[in-house]
Amino acid sequence: MPESQPSPGSRPVPESLIVSVSGLRGVVGESLTAEVAARYAGAFAATLPPGPVVVGRDGRTHGPMLVATIVEALVNAGRDVLDCGVAATPTVGIVVAAERAAGGIQVSASHNPARYNGMKLFSASGRVLTAAAGGGVRDRFEQPPAAPAVSGPHGCLRTVDGTAAHIARVLARVDAAAIRRRAVRVWIDCCHGAGSRVAVPLLEALGCTVVIEGGEPDGRFTHPPEPVAGNLAALLPRIAAVGADVGFILDPDADRLAIADATGRWLGEEATLALAVDAVLARSPGPVVVNCSTSGMTAAIAARHGVPCHATAVGEANVVEGMVAAGAVIGGEGNGGVIDPQVVLVRDAAVGMALVLERLATGVSVAELAAGLPRMVMLKETVDLPPDRGAGRGLGAVDARLVAAFPAARASRLDGLRLDWDTGWLLVRASNTEPIVRLVAEADSRQGAAAAIGRAREAIAAA
């Protein structure tokens, strides 16, 4: 989630509680307590128009406690609550829009370790809150507690299951009959999260034979939950061992998807969006929107299909706003987050899987799909800043030195500083909360990306 700074004169929040424009997260029992969850839910409800609030959660063990606290706070404030139970984050977005709710709260810490949990906020449109709306929630949350209000009518609690509606939307998006004829054998790691609720019945509806790891949504992670290669070394060989055609890996709230081929070879999260975009554009050409740290593979695929690829600042809400403005047919973020506006304007692992399966239904393998992607190498690093150029200060004098270090590059300051040249690009973003600069470089070779990182490090060190 994008980070933000406290408002002047506001009530300080615990140091390890990260409050952003789209929600919060922290260690349960330390920075994130029942009292914090109740206050935050109350602050959110106070900014909403009349109507019920949808609440869902991933599979973490402390989820039921936090949901009970949030529901109590909302009901006591006079709000009706629609409880989705264990549900994928995109499912919650679908329920918010379908039920014409005032907003929604997903209790999840996404890919953070098991000791964390959090609250992700949705607007009445079923999308993640914009920066302006999220800033208003944070401002209310940080204010000193007000005097207790005179008790009024309490709201009601109703259970809603949005899984079937989610699956139906995804099935309508692809050629389900063709996928069934292909009879794909799928190995999937649901990471003991909410993704199993939608992924397994979806895959079965598509005629897949499914081999499941981590299918029980109990939050008892058997590996670090972020779906990146370093966390899955022990699992990937199982794909070939069970004779699967493809490996799908979800994060705990199923808004990110990573892919491996039949040999267990990791394609990387960036490939997920590229493959999904290629699948959609092959039959429905139209604009594409990604964030400015997403691999250039997606832009190159858009160019192949003769359509524009627009870039936004980093953050799901920014991508969604850009998609709506551009009338995009597909978009997302390079962390494995596919956003299909015909399903839900939320990152969605389920539609990502279905789009990849649709490509497999043409008779190609995952390895062949990967071989058809533009060949690019991405590297990511961080650089420490001196105390006088620490958290929240931006790039300052570093900006000019970086531009000078890449004289042939085109500069953009959409989010931090991005420098583009014919064979690659570099993104430099200062953290708002830590005295570090994040570097992302991509080129047509590892040497090229490493050289860009090295040149950027030298420029920052000399500033």
N, C-alpha and C positions, 0 to 999 in steps of 0.2 A: 504494500500500500504506500502511496506517496506520503512523505513525511511533512510535517508542518511545525512551525514554532508557536509557543504559547502567546496569547494576546497580552499586551501590556496591562499590568495591574491585575492579572487574572489569578485565580487560585491555582497554586502549583500542583502538578500531578506527580505521582511517584516516579522516581527516576527511570525505572525499567518499564514503565507503562508507556507504550508508544501509541499516541493518538494522532490519527491522520485525518484527511478530509473525507475518507470513506469508511472509517471505523477505528477500532482500537484493538490492541493485543497486549498481553502481558503474562507473567507467570502466575498461575492460579494459586491463591492462598498467600501470595506476596503482593505484587503490584496489582493483580486483578483479583478483587474480592467480590463477595456478593453485594456489598454496599456500593462498590464502584460500578458494578454492572447495573444495579438498580438506578443509580444517579444518571448514568449514561443513557439508559433506556428512557428515563423521564425527560432528559434534555432533548433527545430525539423526538419523542412524542409531542413535546411542546412546540416543535417547529412544523408539525404536519397539519394538513387540512383534516376536516372531520372524516372518520372512517376507521375500519378495523386495521390492525397491524398484523402482518404475517410473521411468524417466528419458526425457524428451523435450526438444525444443528448437524454437525458432522459426528463421527463416532467416538469422540474423546470421552474418557471416563468421567470428567467433571462437567460434561455438557448438560446432563439432566439437572444438576444443581443450579447451574447458571440460567438455564431456561426457566426453571421454576421461579427463580428470583425475578427474572425479566418479566415473565407473565404476571406475577403478582404486582409488580410496579405498574405495568400497563393497565391491568384490570382495575387497580385502585385509583388510577387516574381517569377512569371512565371509558377506557378503550376496550372494544371487543378485540379478542385475539384469535387468530387462526393458526393453530399449531400443526406444522408439517411433520413433526417428529424428526427422525433421522432422514435427511434429504440432501441431495447434491446442491451446491450453491446455485447453479442455473435453474434447478427445479424451483427453488424459492422465488427466483425472479419471475418465472412463469406463473406461479400461483398469485403473486402480488398483482400482476396485470390481469389475469383471468378473473380474479375475485374483486377487482376494482378496489383494492385496498388502498389505504392512505400511504403505506410504506411497508418495509419489511426489515427484519433483523436475522441474519444468519450467524449462529454461534459457531465460530470456527477460527482456528489460527492457521488455516491453510497448510503450508508446508513446514511450519515451525515445529520444533521438538515437542514431545508429548506433554511436558510440564506447562506448555503454553496453551492459552485459549484466547478467543477474541470475539468481537462483534463487528460484522460487516453490514453496512446500511444500504437499503434500497429505497428509491423514490417510488411514487405512485405508478410510474411507467414500467416498473420492474427492472430498472437499471440501477447500477451503482451510483450513489450520490455524486453530483457535480462538486467541484471545489468550493463554489459559493455556498451551496446548501450544507456541505460538510463543515465548512468553517463556522457557520451559524450554530451547528450542533456543538462544536467544540467550545465556542464562546460561552454558551449556556452551561455546559458541563463544568467549565473552569470557574464560574462565578461562585461566590460564597453561598452556602445553603440559605434558601429563603425560609421564612416562617411557614410551618405546616399549613397547608390549605384546608379550608373547611371541607369536610368529607361530603362528597356528592354521590350520585348513582355510580355503582360499579359496573364495569363491563362484563361481558360473557366470554367464555372460552369454548371454542369449537375445533374439532380435529379435521384436518384437510389433508388428503394425500394427492400430491401433484405428480406422482411418478408416471401414472398412465398417460396423462396429458403430455408430459415431456416426451415419452417414448413415441406417442402418436405424431408429434410434431417432427421428430427426427425421421421417422419412417416415411413421412410425406415428403421429406426433402431429398430422398435418394431413390434409386431404382431398386426397391427392396426385392422384387422378383428376381432380378439378375443376380443380386448378392446371394439369394437363397440357392439359385442354380449352381453357383460356384462352390457352395458348401465349404466355407473357410474354417480351418481349425485355428482357434484363437487361444493364446496363452495371455492371461491378464493378471496383473498385480493391482488389486484395489486398495492396498496399503491399510487394511483394517479401517477404512473410512466410509463415507457416505456414498461413494461412487458405485459400490456393489448394488445399491438399491435400484439404480437406473441402468447401469452398464450390463449386468448379467441378463435381465429380461429383454433388453434391447438386442443383445447379440443373439439370444435364443430366437427372438422374433425374426431375425435376419437369417435364420437357418444355420448358424455357426455351431460347431462343437466347441464348447468352452472349457478350458482348464483354468481354474481359479486359484490364485494365491491371495491371502489376506482378505478373504471374502466376508468375514464376520466383522460388522461395523462396531467394533468394541474399543477402538483407539489404542490397542496394544501393539504398537508398531514393532515389527521385527527388524527394521532397518531405519536409518534416518529418513523421514518422510518426503523430503524434496526429491522429485523424480529426475535426478541427474545421474550420470554414469557412475560416479564415484560411490554412490550409495547403493548401487545395485549389482556390484561385481559378482556377488554370490548367487544372485537370482538369474541373471541373463543366460547362463548355460542351460537352464531348465527348459528354455524355449525349444532348443534343438532336441533335448532329451525326450520331450513329449511329442515330437513331430509336428509342432505347430507351424502354420504358414506365416504368422505374424505375432509379435509380442506387443501388448499395450500396457503402459504403466501410468497409473493415475496418482494424483496427489490426494490427500485425505478428504478434500471437499469437492473433488472432481471438476475443477475448472481449468486444470492443466493436464495435458496428455503428452507422453513421450512414446517413441516407437522404436522397436528393434526388428530386424529381419529374421528369417527362419533359422539362421545360424546363431542367433543371439547377438549379432553385431548391432551395436548402438548407433542409431542414426542421429540422435541429439534432438533436443526440444525445438531448435530452430527449424528442423526439417518438417515438424508437424504442421506448422502453419503453411509452409511452402507447398506441401502435398495437398492440403485442404484447399488452398487457393487455386492450385492447378486443376483440381477436380471440379470446382464450381465454374471456373472460367471456361473450361472445355465445353460446357453446355449453356452457360448463362453469362456471356461477357458483360463486364461492367466495372465501375470503379472499385478500387481496393484501398483500404486504409490500414496503416500499421503505425506503431510508435517509432521514434527516431533511433531506438537502439536495436531494432529488429534486423535480422540478416538481410543483406541485399539480394538473397536468393528470391525472396517474394517479389521484390520490385522487378527483377529480371524476368520472372515468370509472367508478371503482368505485362511487361513489354512484349514478350513472345505472343501474347494474346491481343496485343494492340490496345490495351486499356491503361488508364493512368493509375499510379500507386501513390497515394498521398501519405505524408508523414505527420504525426502529431507529437506533442510532448509525451513523455513516459507516463503511464498510468491508464488503467482500464477505462475510467470515466472520460479521459481525454480522447481515447481511440473511439469510443462510442459516439461522443459528440461529433467527432470528425466524420464518422460513418454516416450519421444522420444528415449532416450538412452536405456530404458528397453524394448521397444516394447510393452508398456502397452496396455491392452484392455480397461481399465477404470482407472480413478484416480480422484483426487480432494483434497479439503480442508474441514476440519470439520466444517466450518462456513456455511455449506449448499451449497458449491460450487462443483457441479459435472462436471467433464471434460471428455467428450466422444470423442476420436480422430476420430471416424467415422462421427461426426457431425461438431465439431469445437474444436480447442485446446484453448478454453476459457471456464471459468466457465459458466454453462448454466442451468438456472432453467427449461427451456422448456424440455430438454431431461431428467432431473431429474423427472419431473411430468410424462412423458410418460413411463419411466421405472417402476415407482411405479404403474401406472395404468395397466401395463402389468402383474404385479404380482397379482393385484386385479382381473384380468380377469380369473385367475385360480380358483376363487371362494372363496378365503380367504378375511378376512376383514383387515383393517389397524391395528386394535387392535391385531389381530392374527399375522400379520407380525411383529409388535413391540415386541410381546411376544417371538418371535423366535430369537430376537437379543441377543447377549451376554449381560449379566447383569453387567454393569459397571457404576460407578458414577464419574463424573468429577467436580472438583472445581477449580475456578480461583480467584486469589487475587493479589494485588500489595503490595510491601514493599518500604517505603521511604529509600533513602540512605543519609548518611551524605554528606555535600557539597564537601568534598575532594574525594568522590567516586561517583560523579554525572554523568551527561549525557555524554555518549560516552566513559566512562572509562572501560567498561566491568565489569566482575565479580571480577577480581583481587584476593585478598586474600580470598574472600568469596568462591571461587571455591574449594580450598583445604578443608575448613571447611565443606562444603556441602558433598564432597566426604567422609570425615571422619564420618559425621553424618549418612551416609547410607552405612555401611561397606559391606553389602551383595549385593549391587547394582552394575550393570554394567554401566560404565560411557561412554557417547558419547558427543563430543563437535562439532557436526555437525552444531548446531545453539544454542549458549549459552551452557548450561550444561543440559544434560538429563541423568537421573538415572533410570534404569529399574530393577525391581525385579519380582519374580514369580507372584505376585498378583496385580502389579500395576506399576506406573511410575510417575516421577516428572520432569517437564521441568522448568528451571530457565533461563530467558533471561533478560539482562539489556537493558533498553531503550537507544536509541542513542540520544534522544532529551530531556529526562526528568530524574531527579535524582531518578529513581525508578527501581525496579526489578519486573518483571512479573513472577508469579508462577502459573503453571498449574499442577494439580495432578489428577490422575485417579486410582481407585482401585475397587475391587469387592464389596465395601461397602462405605457408606458415612463416617463411622468412620475411615476407612482406608485412604481415601483421605484426610480427615481433619487432621489426625495424621501426614501425610506426609507434609502437608502445615505447621503445627505447628512446626515440627522438622526443616523444612527449615527456618522458621522465626527465630527460636532460633539460628541457625548457622549463619545467616546473621547478627543478632544483636550482636553476640559475636565477629564478625570479626573486 
